[in-house]
Amino acid sequence: MSRKIFSRRLDKIFKILGISFMVFSLLVLLVLLIDVFLDGKSRLTWGFLTSFPSRKPQQAGILSAWVGSVWIMITTAIFALPLGIGAGIYLEEYARKNRLTKFIEINIANLAGVPSIIYGLLGLGLFVRYLNLDRSVLAGGLTLALLVLPIIILSTQQALRAIPFSIREASYAVGATKWQTVRHQLLPAALGNIMTGVILAMSRAIGETAPLITIGALTYIAFLPQSPIIFLKNFPFVRFSLKGMFDPFTVLPIQIFNWVSRPQKGFFTNAAAGIIVLLCLTLIMNISAILLRHHYQGKIRW
Amino acid sequence: MLLKRKPILKLKELFIERLLFLFSFLSVFTTLGIIIILLFESFEFFKEVSILKFLTDTQWTPLFINKHFGILPLLCGTFLTTLIAICVALPVGLVSAVYLSEYASLKLRAIVKPIMEILAAIPTVVYGYFALLFVTPLLKKIIPSLSGFNALSSGIVMGIMIIPLISSLSEDAMRSVPMSLREGAYAVGSNRLQVSFRVVFPGALSGIISSIVLAISRAIGETMIVAIAAGQQPKLTLNPFVPIETITAYIVQVSLGDTPYGTLEYRTIFACGMTLFVITFILNTFSFKLKRHFLEAYE
């Protein structure tokens, strides 16, 4: 009888332990957010977003950093989206279940576990040196595209797998080809889940620091890549140019890292303010991904 | 009309299939690219420094005049921070996983899981800031002899970072243990704790170990936290209170410096990268095999 009471008590103790450990995790998250917010809120002004970095902490801003981050995100998306979604479609819909397919899938699972700094070394050797792209936006974007590809491929595969086979059979039955089935039936149905994966992949890319440092992205930069839209003299007319892709860049996390690693206290405040901006972007992306997934989970009933 | 269009349609279908195949094969090229670049540059490095020296010398001073190229101090730093991280993440992650899988109501799970996901999504540079400017000053109040840069606070923060990885993957493993096993144990009079630890936990063990191995691999490859908060002094020590340097932090240090490309000093980062790649590859493969083994067991 006493053993039974003992084990019941143990059960209760474990329940309390479980709750307290989870509260601990949430508390850490909360403390982190509050700490950073209190440290950085005094520097969070309009001027902070529109100034270049400076040697004086009070005048330094994140203009080149966030513009660089936007450039890198767009470049990464241009390459990673079609390649990742395309590869996912192939593996799920076209590939025969043979050794080659299995090899490719194991390979993708392995790539998902390679440390990000190794991708930096790959980018340094392949894009910066071998392809001579130098420390450009293009080299950085390509490096991050390779880094997030496994995430996009895996989420595309999962999204397609969730679609019942009957949809495909119905499409074939009315005479559609394989690609027509993919293009008009499967992709629209899987879009919500694929977008969730894409947003998560991009939120990973916006926070990546190590691979971009490794390819040699600059830490102090006081100019912007050439704007993609150039206003001509006859005003409403514009010219588009992607020359900015070949310009050097810095990104938000690198700017934060640069400020954190300086001895002066003033720069710590700047780093905290930069982190608030970065966290806002990451949190918005993640929360919208969670909401999107929730929305699609409830909506589609096969 | 239909007959005329068919060959073109077929050609288009074939073209799309080939193109999509190329996209998926790109991942193989990525792996090959990583291996070729690391091998090529490391080969140049090992022409000048013998592998034996690299693996046994106890000093790492490639940027000094008196050069030593022993990876051991960097490996030691990596090992130390990883060990601290696992000591934090293992109890918290596993208890959370058991709780979420066996105790928590659906409602609580629906709240906690997204928050864990957000914890996992925070950029590592933010964790680095947190380690250097929040955890280290806090720990200094308890341990006055603690250096400004140390393995302890970066290890602890790294542990917090990998909690979601362990808890969510272990929970997935535990949830895939068949309900009939639990019902059998309840039928002979076990309570929830006994079911959790005598039935579900052992049943999901290989899946749980797989998640832990993956977390270790993530901790070994983690860069920004240690680059910011652990210091830049490669030392062969297990003392968590002093500055150390990990493999990843060293690669960042050289990348930020002005070491010219193509020199021996510069090639050290590829030799370090190779070491890192080999270690994480072995761990990832092991984790992957365990997970597959586990999934097959309940099919």
Interface residues (C-beta under 8 A of the other chain):
Chain A: S7 R8 L10 D11 F14 K15 L17 G18 I19 F21 M22 F24 S25 L26 V28 L29 V31 L32 D35 V36 D39 P82 L83 G84 G86 A87 G88 I89 Y90 L91 Y94 A95 F103 I104 I106 N107 I108 A109 N110 L111 G113 V114 P115 S116 I117 I118 Y119 G120 L121 L122 G125 L126 R129 L146 L149 P150 I153 T177 K178 W179 L200 S203 R204 I206 G207 E208 T209 A210 I213 T214 G216 T219 P253 I256 F257 V260 S261 F268 A271 A272 I275 L278 L279 T282 L283 N286 I287 I290
Chain B: L9 K12 E13 I16 E17 L19 L20 F21 F23 S24 F25 L26 S27 V28 T30 T31 G33 I34 I37 L38 F40 E41 P91 V92 V95 S96 V98 Y99 L100 Y103 A104 V112 P114 I115 M116 E117 I118 L119 A121 I122 P123 T124 V125 V126 G128 Y129 F130 L132 L133 F134 I160 I163 P164 N191 R192 L193 Q194 S196 L214 S217 R218 I220 G221 E222 T223 M224 A227 I228 T248 I251 V252 S255 L256 Y261 I269 F270 G273 L276 F277 T280 F281 N284 T285 S287 F288
